[in-house]
Amino acid sequence: MAKVIVSTENAPAAIGTYNQAVKVGTTVYLSGQIPLVPESMEIVSQDFTEQAHQVFKNLVAVCEAAGGELQDMVKVNIFLTDLSNFAIVNDVMSQYFKTPYPARAAVQVSALPKAVQIEIDGIMELPSTN
């Protein structure tokens, strides 16, 4: 199967040697999103909750550009610079996902690009068109 590159102006442009997402068949591999505002490519704020919301908004945009929606994500990887923000992540995530929730990992890392506090990547499975 051919790889299809997914790109949208409604999410931050790639800041390195990667694409926003790559679709192979009905599976979409989403690159990590950080809390950049797409129009300005600036960090939304230093507030963790606002950063988390911006990351989910960016993921929504990439999912839609790939022909799906956030709820189609089957696996989410969350990277945090401070695991004490885990409860906030759960609260924010519950505002974007409904059950059944995707599989998920959440890990603390020492640093993230542009000194942000959160990054999320994942895998989306598009609904069958049969």
Secondary structure, DSSP 8 states (H G I E B T S, - for coil): --EEEE--TTS---SSSS-SEEEETTEEEEEEE-SEETTTTEE--S-HHHHHHHHHHHHHHHHHHTTS-GGGEEEEEEEES-GGGHHHHHHHHHTT--SS--EEEEEE-S--GGG-SEEEEEEEE-----
